[in-house]
Amino acid sequence: MEKSLVCVGLLLVAATTTSLVVAGLVGSSAVGLAVAARVPVRTWLGAMLGPLVFIVIGAVTIAITFGPGDLVSWGPLGVDEGSVSRAALVAARALAATSATVLLAATTPMVDLLAGLRRARVPEVAIDIAAVTYRMIFSLLDAASSIRDAQAGRLGYASGRTARRSVGLLAAAVLVKAWDRAQRLDEGLAGRGGVGAVPVVPARAVSTPFVLVAGLLVLSLAALSLRVGLS
């Protein structure tokens, strides 16, 4: 809950700010906290790569408008200063919000997150679904890796045609395995009355200095965002 305070606070500031400067400060704060928490650079970049692709695509679609542009024109399409500024603001806010989310995910085990949701009175069925989904992800990744290694051993990716066929067979096999494992897991949970999907994690003592510093950081950024928005 302590880390949720700072991460969710940064996320809310990033999602509501209208300032590039504040968005940059939120992103920098998230990166600085990740460095302080000793999050591996490779892990951080790997987690940011997927969202970054979607952010770039979204920013490009915002920057390009129909009609002649003040900066660039390509036939019926163009780019003007207003669309570029809007695209930059959306990209900066999205990057800052994603950084805050990745910070929480990279520093908090899933078991702790689920236990925190339980203490926050989130409906038990929602927590069970999240726990089962989390378990299934790694199970399916392991199954997909094993199947792909077997296909590669039989030269299933030797050419473009065989690679496309192998990918189709891989997707079909993983789908069947996912259905079978999900059904067996559902039957097992039903036999235990739904108990056991989320391990019980004992609550820890609250760090008052951390809460004060985190609250001060979030409130300072929020105040700066409001000041910039009103000016």
MODELLER restraints for C-alpha pairs under 7 A, 6 or more apart:
rsr = mdl.restraints
at = mdl.atoms
rsr.add(forms.Gaussian(group=physical.xy_distance, feature=features.Distance(at['CA:1:A'], at['CA:116:A']), mean=6.68, stdev=0.5))
rsr.add(forms.Gaussian(group=physical.xy_distance, feature=features.Distance(at['CA:2:A'], at['CA:211:A']), mean=6.19, stdev=0.5))
rsr.add(forms.Gaussian(group=physical.xy_distance, feature=features.Distance(at['CA:3:A'], at['CA:104:A']), mean=6.66, stdev=0.5))
rsr.add(forms.Gaussian(group=physical.xy_distance, feature=features.Distance(at['CA:4:A'], at['CA:104:A']), mean=6.84, stdev=0.5))
rsr.add(forms.Gaussian(group=physical.xy_distance, feature=features.Distance(at['CA:6:A'], at['CA:214:A']), mean=5.31, stdev=0.5))
rsr.add(forms.Gaussian(group=physical.xy_distance, feature=features.Distance(at['CA:6:A'], at['CA:215:A']), mean=6.83, stdev=0.5))
rsr.add(forms.Gaussian(group=physical.xy_distance, feature=features.Distance(at['CA:6:A'], at['CA:218:A']), mean=6.59, stdev=0.5))
rsr.add(forms.Gaussian(group=physical.xy_distance, feature=features.Distance(at['CA:7:A'], at['CA:100:A']), mean=5.11, stdev=0.5))
rsr.add(forms.Gaussian(group=physical.xy_distance, feature=features.Distance(at['CA:7:A'], at['CA:101:A']), mean=6.49, stdev=0.5))
rsr.add(forms.Gaussian(group=physical.xy_distance, feature=features.Distance(at['CA:7:A'], at['CA:103:A']), mean=6.93, stdev=0.5))
rsr.add(forms.Gaussian(group=physical.xy_distance, feature=features.Distance(at['CA:7:A'], at['CA:104:A']), mean=6.06, stdev=0.5))
rsr.add(forms.Gaussian(group=physical.xy_distance, feature=features.Distance(at['CA:9:A'], at['CA:218:A']), mean=5.73, stdev=0.5))
rsr.add(forms.Gaussian(group=physical.xy_distance, feature=features.Distance(at['CA:10:A'], at['CA:26:A']), mean=6.14, stdev=0.5))
rsr.add(forms.Gaussian(group=physical.xy_distance, feature=features.Distance(at['CA:10:A'], at['CA:100:A']), mean=6.03, stdev=0.5))
rsr.add(forms.Gaussian(group=physical.xy_distance, feature=features.Distance(at['CA:10:A'], at['CA:218:A']), mean=6.12, stdev=0.5))
rsr.add(forms.Gaussian(group=physical.xy_distance, feature=features.Distance(at['CA:11:A'], at['CA:97:A']), mean=4.70, stdev=0.5))
rsr.add(forms.Gaussian(group=physical.xy_distance, feature=features.Distance(at['CA:11:A'], at['CA:100:A']), mean=5.62, stdev=0.5))
rsr.add(forms.Gaussian(group=physical.xy_distance, feature=features.Distance(at['CA:13:A'], at['CA:222:A']), mean=5.83, stdev=0.5))
rsr.add(forms.Gaussian(group=physical.xy_distance, feature=features.Distance(at['CA:14:A'], at['CA:23:A']), mean=5.54, stdev=0.5))
rsr.add(forms.Gaussian(group=physical.xy_distance, feature=features.Distance(at['CA:14:A'], at['CA:26:A']), mean=6.50, stdev=0.5))
rsr.add(forms.Gaussian(group=physical.xy_distance, feature=features.Distance(at['CA:14:A'], at['CA:93:A']), mean=5.19, stdev=0.5))
rsr.add(forms.Gaussian(group=physical.xy_distance, feature=features.Distance(at['CA:14:A'], at['CA:96:A']), mean=5.79, stdev=0.5))
rsr.add(forms.Gaussian(group=physical.xy_distance, feature=features.Distance(at['CA:14:A'], at['CA:97:A']), mean=5.34, stdev=0.5))
rsr.add(forms.Gaussian(group=physical.xy_distance, feature=features.Distance(at['CA:15:A'], at['CA:93:A']), mean=6.07, stdev=0.5))
rsr.add(forms.Gaussian(group=physical.xy_distance, feature=features.Distance(at['CA:15:A'], at['CA:97:A']), mean=6.47, stdev=0.5))
rsr.add(forms.Gaussian(group=physical.xy_distance, feature=features.Distance(at['CA:17:A'], at['CA:23:A']), mean=6.87, stdev=0.5))
rsr.add(forms.Gaussian(group=physical.xy_distance, feature=features.Distance(at['CA:17:A'], at['CA:225:A']), mean=5.61, stdev=0.5))
rsr.add(forms.Gaussian(group=physical.xy_distance, feature=features.Distance(at['CA:18:A'], at['CA:229:A']), mean=6.31, stdev=0.5))
rsr.add(forms.Gaussian(group=physical.xy_distance, feature=features.Distance(at['CA:19:A'], at['CA:225:A']), mean=6.74, stdev=0.5))
rsr.add(forms.Gaussian(group=physical.xy_distance, feature=features.Distance(at['CA:19:A'], at['CA:228:A']), mean=6.80, stdev=0.5))
rsr.add(forms.Gaussian(group=physical.xy_distance, feature=features.Distance(at['CA:20:A'], at['CA:89:A']), mean=5.77, stdev=0.5))
rsr.add(forms.Gaussian(group=physical.xy_distance, feature=features.Distance(at['CA:20:A'], at['CA:92:A']), mean=6.47, stdev=0.5))
rsr.add(forms.Gaussian(group=physical.xy_distance, feature=features.Distance(at['CA:22:A'], at['CA:221:A']), mean=6.79, stdev=0.5))
rsr.add(forms.Gaussian(group=physical.xy_distance, feature=features.Distance(at['CA:22:A'], at['CA:225:A']), mean=6.09, stdev=0.5))
rsr.add(forms.Gaussian(group=physical.xy_distance, feature=features.Distance(at['CA:23:A'], at['CA:92:A']), mean=5.81, stdev=0.5))
rsr.add(forms.Gaussian(group=physical.xy_distance, feature=features.Distance(at['CA:23:A'], at['CA:93:A']), mean=5.37, stdev=0.5))
rsr.add(forms.Gaussian(group=physical.xy_distance, feature=features.Distance(at['CA:23:A'], at['CA:96:A']), mean=5.84, stdev=0.5))
rsr.add(forms.Gaussian(group=physical.xy_distance, feature=features.Distance(at['CA:24:A'], at['CA:92:A']), mean=6.69, stdev=0.5))
rsr.add(forms.Gaussian(group=physical.xy_distance, feature=features.Distance(at['CA:24:A'], at['CA:96:A']), mean=6.82, stdev=0.5))
rsr.add(forms.Gaussian(group=physical.xy_distance, feature=features.Distance(at['CA:26:A'], at['CA:96:A']), mean=5.70, stdev=0.5))
rsr.add(forms.Gaussian(group=physical.xy_distance, feature=features.Distance(at['CA:27:A'], at['CA:95:A']), mean=6.86, stdev=0.5))
rsr.add(forms.Gaussian(group=physical.xy_distance, feature=features.Distance(at['CA:27:A'], at['CA:96:A']), mean=4.17, stdev=0.5))
rsr.add(forms.Gaussian(group=physical.xy_distance, feature=features.Distance(at['CA:27:A'], at['CA:99:A']), mean=5.97, stdev=0.5))
rsr.add(forms.Gaussian(group=physical.xy_distance, feature=features.Distance(at['CA:30:A'], at['CA:99:A']), mean=5.86, stdev=0.5))
rsr.add(forms.Gaussian(group=physical.xy_distance, feature=features.Distance(at['CA:30:A'], at['CA:100:A']), mean=5.52, stdev=0.5))
rsr.add(forms.Gaussian(group=physical.xy_distance, feature=features.Distance(at['CA:30:A'], at['CA:103:A']), mean=6.38, stdev=0.5))
rsr.add(forms.Gaussian(group=physical.xy_distance, feature=features.Distance(at['CA:34:A'], at['CA:103:A']), mean=6.10, stdev=0.5))
rsr.add(forms.Gaussian(group=physical.xy_distance, feature=features.Distance(at['CA:39:A'], at['CA:106:A']), mean=6.83, stdev=0.5))
rsr.add(forms.Gaussian(group=physical.xy_distance, feature=features.Distance(at['CA:47:A'], at['CA:102:A']), mean=6.88, stdev=0.5))
rsr.add(forms.Gaussian(group=physical.xy_distance, feature=features.Distance(at['CA:55:A'], at['CA:91:A']), mean=5.94, stdev=0.5))
rsr.add(forms.Gaussian(group=physical.xy_distance, feature=features.Distance(at['CA:55:A'], at['CA:94:A']), mean=6.80, stdev=0.5))
rsr.add(forms.Gaussian(group=physical.xy_distance, feature=features.Distance(at['CA:59:A'], at['CA:87:A']), mean=4.71, stdev=0.5))
rsr.add(forms.Gaussian(group=physical.xy_distance, feature=features.Distance(at['CA:59:A'], at['CA:88:A']), mean=6.92, stdev=0.5))
rsr.add(forms.Gaussian(group=physical.xy_distance, feature=features.Distance(at['CA:59:A'], at['CA:90:A']), mean=6.83, stdev=0.5))
rsr.add(forms.Gaussian(group=physical.xy_distance, feature=features.Distance(at['CA:59:A'], at['CA:91:A']), mean=5.90, stdev=0.5))
rsr.add(forms.Gaussian(group=physical.xy_distance, feature=features.Distance(at['CA:62:A'], at['CA:83:A']), mean=6.29, stdev=0.5))
rsr.add(forms.Gaussian(group=physical.xy_distance, feature=features.Distance(at['CA:62:A'], at['CA:87:A']), mean=5.37, stdev=0.5))
rsr.add(forms.Gaussian(group=physical.xy_distance, feature=features.Distance(at['CA:63:A'], at['CA:79:A']), mean=5.99, stdev=0.5))
rsr.add(forms.Gaussian(group=physical.xy_distance, feature=features.Distance(at['CA:63:A'], at['CA:83:A']), mean=4.60, stdev=0.5))
rsr.add(forms.Gaussian(group=physical.xy_distance, feature=features.Distance(at['CA:63:A'], at['CA:84:A']), mean=4.86, stdev=0.5))
rsr.add(forms.Gaussian(group=physical.xy_distance, feature=features.Distance(at['CA:63:A'], at['CA:87:A']), mean=5.38, stdev=0.5))
rsr.add(forms.Gaussian(group=physical.xy_distance, feature=features.Distance(at['CA:64:A'], at['CA:77:A']), mean=6.58, stdev=0.5))
rsr.add(forms.Gaussian(group=physical.xy_distance, feature=features.Distance(at['CA:64:A'], at['CA:78:A']), mean=5.69, stdev=0.5))
rsr.add(forms.Gaussian(group=physical.xy_distance, feature=features.Distance(at['CA:64:A'], at['CA:79:A']), mean=5.09, stdev=0.5))
rsr.add(forms.Gaussian(group=physical.xy_distance, feature=features.Distance(at['CA:64:A'], at['CA:83:A']), mean=6.97, stdev=0.5))
rsr.add(forms.Gaussian(group=physical.xy_distance, feature=features.Distance(at['CA:65:A'], at['CA:77:A']), mean=5.69, stdev=0.5))
rsr.add(forms.Gaussian(group=physical.xy_distance, feature=features.Distance(at['CA:65:A'], at['CA:78:A']), mean=5.40, stdev=0.5))
rsr.add(forms.Gaussian(group=physical.xy_distance, feature=features.Distance(at['CA:65:A'], at['CA:79:A']), mean=6.09, stdev=0.5))
rsr.add(forms.Gaussian(group=physical.xy_distance, feature=features.Distance(at['CA:66:A'], at['CA:76:A']), mean=5.81, stdev=0.5))
rsr.add(forms.Gaussian(group=physical.xy_distance, feature=features.Distance(at['CA:66:A'], at['CA:77:A']), mean=4.60, stdev=0.5))
rsr.add(forms.Gaussian(group=physical.xy_distance, feature=features.Distance(at['CA:66:A'], at['CA:78:A']), mean=6.11, stdev=0.5))
rsr.add(forms.Gaussian(group=physical.xy_distance, feature=features.Distance(at['CA:67:A'], at['CA:76:A']), mean=5.20, stdev=0.5))
rsr.add(forms.Gaussian(group=physical.xy_distance, feature=features.Distance(at['CA:67:A'], at['CA:77:A']), mean=5.23, stdev=0.5))
rsr.add(forms.Gaussian(group=physical.xy_distance, feature=features.Distance(at['CA:67:A'], at['CA:78:A']), mean=5.77, stdev=0.5))
rsr.add(forms.Gaussian(group=physical.xy_distance, feature=features.Distance(at['CA:68:A'], at['CA:76:A']), mean=6.70, stdev=0.5))
rsr.add(forms.Gaussian(group=physical.xy_distance, feature=features.Distance(at['CA:68:A'], at['CA:77:A']), mean=6.25, stdev=0.5))
rsr.add(forms.Gaussian(group=physical.xy_distance, feature=features.Distance(at['CA:68:A'], at['CA:78:A']), mean=4.94, stdev=0.5))
rsr.add(forms.Gaussian(group=physical.xy_distance, feature=features.Distance(at['CA:69:A'], at['CA:78:A']), mean=4.11, stdev=0.5))
rsr.add(forms.Gaussian(group=physical.xy_distance, feature=features.Distance(at['CA:69:A'], at['CA:79:A']), mean=4.52, stdev=0.5))
rsr.add(forms.Gaussian(group=physical.xy_distance, feature=features.Distance(at['CA:69:A'], at['CA:80:A']), mean=4.65, stdev=0.5))
rsr.add(forms.Gaussian(group=physical.xy_distance, feature=features.Distance(at['CA:70:A'], at['CA:79:A']), mean=6.41, stdev=0.5))
rsr.add(forms.Gaussian(group=physical.xy_distance, feature=features.Distance(at['CA:70:A'], at['CA:80:A']), mean=4.54, stdev=0.5))
rsr.add(forms.Gaussian(group=physical.xy_distance, feature=features.Distance(at['CA:70:A'], at['CA:81:A']), mean=6.78, stdev=0.5))
rsr.add(forms.Gaussian(group=physical.xy_distance, feature=features.Distance(at['CA:71:A'], at['CA:79:A']), mean=5.56, stdev=0.5))
rsr.add(forms.Gaussian(group=physical.xy_distance, feature=features.Distance(at['CA:71:A'], at['CA:80:A']), mean=5.09, stdev=0.5))
rsr.add(forms.Gaussian(group=physical.xy_distance, feature=features.Distance(at['CA:71:A'], at['CA:81:A']), mean=6.85, stdev=0.5))
rsr.add(forms.Gaussian(group=physical.xy_distance, feature=features.Distance(at['CA:72:A'], at['CA:78:A']), mean=5.45, stdev=0.5))
rsr.add(forms.Gaussian(group=physical.xy_distance, feature=features.Distance(at['CA:72:A'], at['CA:79:A']), mean=5.12, stdev=0.5))
rsr.add(forms.Gaussian(group=physical.xy_distance, feature=features.Distance(at['CA:72:A'], at['CA:80:A']), mean=6.99, stdev=0.5))
rsr.add(forms.Gaussian(group=physical.xy_distance, feature=features.Distance(at['CA:73:A'], at['CA:79:A']), mean=6.41, stdev=0.5))
rsr.add(forms.Gaussian(group=physical.xy_distance, feature=features.Distance(at['CA:111:A'], at['CA:199:A']), mean=6.96, stdev=0.5))
rsr.add(forms.Gaussian(group=physical.xy_distance, feature=features.Distance(at['CA:112:A'], at['CA:201:A']), mean=6.91, stdev=0.5))
rsr.add(forms.Gaussian(group=physical.xy_distance, feature=features.Distance(at['CA:114:A'], at['CA:127:A']), mean=6.38, stdev=0.5))
rsr.add(forms.Gaussian(group=physical.xy_distance, feature=features.Distance(at['CA:114:A'], at['CA:198:A']), mean=6.92, stdev=0.5))
rsr.add(forms.Gaussian(group=physical.xy_distance, feature=features.Distance(at['CA:115:A'], at['CA:200:A']), mean=6.77, stdev=0.5))
rsr.add(forms.Gaussian(group=physical.xy_distance, feature=features.Distance(at['CA:115:A'], at['CA:201:A']), mean=6.17, stdev=0.5))
rsr.add(forms.Gaussian(group=physical.xy_distance, feature=features.Distance(at['CA:118:A'], at['CA:124:A']), mean=6.99, stdev=0.5))
rsr.add(forms.Gaussian(group=physical.xy_distance, feature=features.Distance(at['CA:128:A'], at['CA:197:A']), mean=5.71, stdev=0.5))
rsr.add(forms.Gaussian(group=physical.xy_distance, feature=features.Distance(at['CA:128:A'], at['CA:198:A']), mean=6.64, stdev=0.5))
rsr.add(forms.Gaussian(group=physical.xy_distance, feature=features.Distance(at['CA:131:A'], at['CA:197:A']), mean=6.05, stdev=0.5))
rsr.add(forms.Gaussian(group=physical.xy_distance, feature=features.Distance(at['CA:131:A'], at['CA:198:A']), mean=6.22, stdev=0.5))
rsr.add(forms.Gaussian(group=physical.xy_distance, feature=features.Distance(at['CA:132:A'], at['CA:197:A']), mean=6.64, stdev=0.5))
rsr.add(forms.Gaussian(group=physical.xy_distance, feature=features.Distance(at['CA:140:A'], at['CA:174:A']), mean=6.75, stdev=0.5))
rsr.add(forms.Gaussian(group=physical.xy_distance, feature=features.Distance(at['CA:140:A'], at['CA:178:A']), mean=6.58, stdev=0.5))
rsr.add(forms.Gaussian(group=physical.xy_distance, feature=features.Distance(at['CA:143:A'], at['CA:174:A']), mean=6.85, stdev=0.5))
rsr.add(forms.Gaussian(group=physical.xy_distance, feature=features.Distance(at['CA:144:A'], at['CA:170:A']), mean=6.95, stdev=0.5))
rsr.add(forms.Gaussian(group=physical.xy_distance, feature=features.Distance(at['CA:144:A'], at['CA:174:A']), mean=6.17, stdev=0.5))
rsr.add(forms.Gaussian(group=physical.xy_distance, feature=features.Distance(at['CA:147:A'], at['CA:170:A']), mean=6.74, stdev=0.5))
rsr.add(forms.Gaussian(group=physical.xy_distance, feature=features.Distance(at['CA:148:A'], at['CA:170:A']), mean=6.96, stdev=0.5))
rsr.add(forms.Gaussian(group=physical.xy_distance, feature=features.Distance(at['CA:151:A'], at['CA:166:A']), mean=6.97, stdev=0.5))
rsr.add(forms.Gaussian(group=physical.xy_distance, feature=features.Distance(at['CA:156:A'], at['CA:162:A']), mean=5.61, stdev=0.5))
rsr.add(forms.Gaussian(group=physical.xy_distance, feature=features.Distance(at['CA:156:A'], at['CA:163:A']), mean=5.89, stdev=0.5))
rsr.add(forms.Gaussian(group=physical.xy_distance, feature=features.Distance(at['CA:156:A'], at['CA:166:A']), mean=5.85, stdev=0.5))
rsr.add(forms.Gaussian(group=physical.xy_distance, feature=features.Distance(at['CA:157:A'], at['CA:163:A']), mean=4.24, stdev=0.5))
rsr.add(forms.Gaussian(group=physical.xy_distance, feature=features.Distance(at['CA:189:A'], at['CA:195:A']), mean=6.52, stdev=0.5))
